[in-house]
Amino acid sequence: MRARPVPGVYNDGVMRWLARLGVLATLTLSLAACGATAPVLERTTRGPNAEEFFIQQSYTANGRAPSFDEKRVWQDQMDEKVFKYLREHPEMEQTSRYSEFRFWRQVAPGSTPGEVKVLLGEPREQTVDPALMAALGEQHWLAVRSTAKEAWVYPLGWVVYFDDKGVVDMLRKVSPLEVRDE
């Protein structure tokens, strides 16, 4: 004799089926999320800024964001470096990238190697080798190669390309899930 189902109570077969369905759905979503988070190399006109590098350095060295006092000391040091550079290069005040450098502390197209070093420090790697620059530029190399003569590699996935005068292109590896504030 077969047991009658009790109204409002699921039998074991239905519960096993729902559990398997839940596991399958979770597995599918997990695999999809893993595939969607592969870094993407994007070409940008807004370059890296000094503060994001400072914060990243703090996380690397201390495992935390900088404290208020650490940030204030860094800002004072950065002000000193920026104003020293501007005193030594008064012609920069007439350029379109002046406010990017002075106020936003951000690399912009046309920034000279000196300006980039003031804001970001020494690069992790520098190259003039076209093959290596092509590897760094991936799918963007065709557009970049006609003007780029040198590439500097920085943390946070940044590659800054220069010609004889200054920055001509900037690339950054980002997660597709990263929120952009542009």
BAZAMI-404016 format. One record per residue (C-alpha): residue number from 1; residue in one letter; chain; x negated, y negated, z. Coordinates in Angstrom, 2 decimals. Each point is the difference from the previous one (the first is absolute). Layout:
N
<NUM, "a", "A", <X, Y, Z>>,
...
//
This chain:
182
<1, "m", "A", <0.00, 0.00, 0.00>>,
<2, "r", "A", <-1.31, -3.41, -0.98>>,
<3, "a", "A", <-0.35, -2.82, 2.52>>,
<4, "r", "A", <2.21, -2.91, -0.71>>,
<5, "p", "A", <-1.64, -3.38, -0.33>>,
<6, "v", "A", <0.75, -2.31, 2.87>>,
<7, "p", "A", <1.25, -3.40, -1.17>>,
<8, "g", "A", <-2.64, -2.74, 0.55>>,
<9, "v", "A", <-2.88, 2.49, 0.46>>,
<10, "y", "A", <-2.40, 0.88, -2.87>>,
<11, "n", "A", <-0.96, 3.61, -0.50>>,
<12, "d", "A", <-3.67, 1.12, -0.15>>,
<13, "g", "A", <-0.12, 0.25, -3.80>>,
<14, "v", "A", <1.04, -3.62, -0.51>>,
<15, "m", "A", <-2.45, -1.21, 2.66>>,
<16, "r", "A", <-2.91, 1.90, -1.62>>,
<17, "w", "A", <0.94, -1.41, -3.39>>,
<18, "l", "A", <0.09, -3.58, 1.37>>,
<19, "a", "A", <-3.34, 0.47, 1.77>>,
<20, "r", "A", <-1.65, 1.26, -3.21>>,
<21, "l", "A", <1.50, -2.90, -1.93>>,
<22, "g", "A", <-1.37, -2.45, 2.58>>,
<23, "v", "A", <-3.50, 1.53, -0.16>>,
<24, "l", "A", <0.06, -0.08, -3.79>>,
<25, "a", "A", <1.12, -3.65, -0.06>>,
<26, "t", "A", <-2.70, -0.99, 2.51>>,
<27, "l", "A", <-2.68, 1.81, -1.99>>,
<28, "t", "A", <1.13, -1.62, -3.26>>,
<29, "l", "A", <-0.02, -3.48, 1.54>>,
<30, "s", "A", <-3.43, 0.58, 1.55>>,
<31, "l", "A", <-1.50, 1.08, -3.31>>,
<32, "a", "A", <1.59, -2.93, -1.81>>,
<33, "a", "A", <-1.35, -2.44, 2.59>>,
<34, "c", "A", <-3.52, 1.43, -0.32>>,
<35, "g", "A", <0.07, -0.43, -3.76>>,
<36, "a", "A", <1.34, -3.54, 0.23>>,
<37, "t", "A", <-2.76, -1.23, 2.32>>,
<38, "a", "A", <-2.98, 0.43, -2.32>>,
<39, "p", "A", <-1.86, -3.32, -0.17>>,
<40, "v", "A", <0.64, -2.18, -3.02>>,
<41, "l", "A", <-2.57, -2.37, -1.48>>,
<42, "e", "A", <1.65, -3.37, -0.56>>,
<43, "r", "A", <-1.33, -3.05, -1.79>>,
<44, "t", "A", <0.64, -3.19, 1.94>>,
<45, "t", "A", <-0.58, -3.74, -0.21>>,
<46, "r", "A", <0.10, -0.39, 3.78>>,
<47, "g", "A", <-3.27, 1.23, 1.39>>,
<48, "p", "A", <-0.95, 1.24, 3.43>>,
<49, "n", "A", <-0.05, -2.43, 2.89>>,
<50, "a", "A", <-2.51, -0.24, 2.80>>,
<51, "e", "A", <2.51, 0.60, 2.79>>,
<52, "e", "A", <1.15, 3.39, -1.30>>,
<53, "f", "A", <-3.65, 1.09, -0.09>>,
<54, "f", "A", <-0.55, -1.24, 3.56>>,
<55, "i", "A", <3.06, 1.90, 1.25>>,
<56, "q", "A", <-1.12, 3.16, -1.82>>,
<57, "q", "A", <-3.47, -0.33, 1.57>>,
<58, "s", "A", <1.60, -0.26, 3.44>>,
<59, "y", "A", <2.04, 3.16, -0.56>>,
<60, "t", "A", <-3.09, 1.83, -1.27>>,
<61, "a", "A", <-2.23, -1.10, 2.88>>,
<62, "n", "A", <2.49, -0.10, 2.89>>,
<63, "g", "A", <3.03, 2.00, -1.12>>,
<64, "r", "A", <2.25, -3.01, 0.56>>,
<65, "a", "A", <0.93, -3.42, -1.33>>,
<66, "p", "A", <-2.21, -2.88, 1.12>>,
<67, "s", "A", <0.94, -1.76, 3.22>>,
<68, "f", "A", <1.01, -3.65, 0.04>>,
<69, "d", "A", <-3.49, -1.03, 1.15>>,
<70, "e", "A", <-1.75, 2.16, -2.60>>,
<71, "k", "A", <2.18, -1.51, -2.71>>,
<72, "r", "A", <-0.67, -3.54, 1.22>>,
<73, "v", "A", <-3.79, 0.58, 0.02>>,
<74, "w", "A", <0.18, 1.51, -3.49>>,
<75, "q", "A", <2.05, -2.95, -1.27>>,
<76, "d", "A", <-2.55, -2.46, 1.42>>,
<77, "q", "A", <-2.86, 1.90, -1.67>>,
<78, "m", "A", <1.89, 0.17, -3.31>>,
<79, "d", "A", <0.78, -3.74, 0.17>>,
<80, "e", "A", <-3.68, -0.69, 0.49>>,
<81, "k", "A", <-1.03, 2.16, -2.97>>,
<82, "v", "A", <2.68, -1.45, -2.30>>,
<83, "f", "A", <-0.76, -3.63, 0.91>>,
<84, "k", "A", <-3.75, 0.59, -0.38>>,
<85, "y", "A", <0.61, 1.42, -3.49>>,
<86, "l", "A", <2.25, -2.94, -0.91>>,
<87, "r", "A", <-2.61, -2.51, 1.20>>,
<88, "e", "A", <-2.61, 1.73, -2.18>>,
<89, "h", "A", <2.39, 0.17, -3.00>>,
<90, "p", "A", <2.07, -3.23, -0.02>>,
<91, "e", "A", <0.99, 0.61, -3.64>>,
<92, "m", "A", <2.25, 2.81, 1.16>>,
<93, "e", "A", <2.48, -2.52, 1.39>>,
<94, "q", "A", <0.96, -0.83, -3.60>>,
<95, "t", "A", <0.82, 3.61, -0.92>>,
<96, "s", "A", <3.36, 1.72, 0.00>>,
<97, "r", "A", <-1.25, 2.69, 2.38>>,
<98, "y", "A", <-1.00, -2.48, 2.74>>,
<99, "s", "A", <3.09, 0.57, 2.15>>,
<100, "e", "A", <-0.26, 3.78, -0.43>>,
<101, "f", "A", <-3.53, -0.18, 1.39>>,
<102, "r", "A", <0.40, -2.65, 2.69>>,
<103, "f", "A", <3.46, 0.71, 1.38>>,
<104, "w", "A", <0.99, 3.52, -1.01>>,
<105, "r", "A", <-3.53, 1.47, 0.13>>,
<106, "q", "A", <0.89, 2.06, -3.03>>,
<107, "v", "A", <-1.96, 1.03, -3.09>>,
<108, "a", "A", <1.50, -1.44, -3.18>>,
<109, "p", "A", <-0.76, 0.29, -3.70>>,
<110, "g", "A", <-3.07, -2.16, -0.67>>,
<111, "s", "A", <-1.44, 0.38, 3.51>>,
<112, "t", "A", <-3.78, 0.05, -0.14>>,
<113, "p", "A", <-2.05, 2.84, 1.50>>,
<114, "g", "A", <-1.01, -2.39, 2.79>>,
<115, "e", "A", <3.61, -0.77, 0.87>>,
<116, "v", "A", <0.87, 3.70, 0.05>>,
<117, "k", "A", <-2.92, 0.77, 2.34>>,
<118, "v", "A", <1.02, -2.82, 2.37>>,
<119, "l", "A", <3.53, 1.39, 0.25>>,
<120, "l", "A", <-0.55, 3.77, -0.17>>,
<121, "g", "A", <-3.65, 0.54, 0.83>>,
<122, "e", "A", <-2.32, 2.30, -1.91>>,
<123, "p", "A", <1.70, 2.60, -2.22>>,
<124, "r", "A", <-0.29, 3.71, 0.77>>,
<125, "e", "A", <-1.26, 0.53, -3.52>>,
<126, "q", "A", <-1.01, -2.14, -2.98>>,
<127, "t", "A", <-0.42, 1.26, -3.55>>,
<128, "v", "A", <-0.71, -1.25, -3.50>>,
<129, "d", "A", <0.24, 3.51, -1.47>>,
<130, "p", "A", <2.88, 0.03, -2.54>>,
<131, "a", "A", <0.72, 3.69, 0.61>>,
<132, "l", "A", <0.39, -0.52, 3.75>>,
<133, "m", "A", <2.04, -3.16, -0.52>>,
<134, "a", "A", <2.27, 1.99, -2.35>>,
<135, "a", "A", <0.43, 2.71, 2.63>>,
<136, "l", "A", <0.90, -2.63, 2.61>>,
<137, "g", "A", <2.44, -1.69, -2.39>>,
<138, "e", "A", <1.77, 3.21, -1.06>>,
<139, "q", "A", <2.96, -0.85, -2.27>>,
<140, "h", "A", <-0.71, -3.75, 0.23>>,
<141, "w", "A", <-3.52, 0.23, -1.43>>,
<142, "l", "A", <1.14, -0.67, -3.57>>,
<143, "a", "A", <1.39, -3.39, 1.05>>,
<144, "v", "A", <-2.91, -0.84, 2.31>>,
<145, "r", "A", <-3.01, 1.15, -2.02>>,
<146, "s", "A", <-0.12, -2.92, -2.45>>,
<147, "t", "A", <-0.82, -2.50, 2.78>>,
<148, "a", "A", <-1.41, 2.03, 2.93>>,
<149, "k", "A", <-3.77, 0.10, 0.39>>,
<150, "e", "A", <-0.21, 1.07, 3.64>>,
<151, "a", "A", <2.23, 1.69, 2.58>>,
<152, "w", "A", <-0.03, -0.28, 3.78>>,
<153, "v", "A", <1.73, 2.63, 2.12>>,
<154, "y", "A", <1.54, -1.01, 3.33>>,
<155, "p", "A", <1.97, 1.82, 2.73>>,
<156, "l", "A", <3.77, 0.42, -0.22>>,
<157, "g", "A", <-0.27, 1.19, -3.60>>,
<158, "w", "A", <-1.14, -3.30, -1.56>>,
<159, "v", "A", <-2.15, -0.29, -3.13>>,
<160, "v", "A", <-0.94, -3.54, -1.07>>,
<161, "y", "A", <-1.30, -0.51, -3.56>>,
<162, "f", "A", <-2.26, -2.91, -0.98>>,
<163, "d", "A", <-1.24, -1.56, -3.21>>,
<164, "d", "A", <-2.95, -2.43, -0.06>>,
<165, "k", "A", <1.92, -2.72, 1.86>>,
<166, "g", "A", <2.43, 1.62, 2.43>>,
<167, "v", "A", <2.86, 2.39, 0.66>>,
<168, "v", "A", <1.81, 1.11, -3.16>>,
<169, "d", "A", <2.12, 2.86, 1.35>>,
<170, "m", "A", <1.01, 1.72, 3.24>>,
<171, "l", "A", <1.30, 3.51, 0.54>>,
<172, "r", "A", <1.29, 1.68, 3.13>>,
<173, "k", "A", <0.98, 3.56, 0.85>>,
<174, "v", "A", <3.26, -0.03, 1.91>>,
<175, "s", "A", <2.53, 2.51, 1.19>>,
<176, "p", "A", <3.28, -0.20, -1.94>>,
<177, "l", "A", <1.71, -0.13, 3.39>>,
<178, "e", "A", <-1.92, -3.08, 1.12>>,
<179, "v", "A", <2.15, -3.09, 0.43>>,
<180, "r", "A", <-1.24, -2.91, -2.11>>,
<181, "d", "A", <0.71, -3.57, 1.06>>,
<182, "e", "A", <-0.45, -1.60, -3.43>>,
//
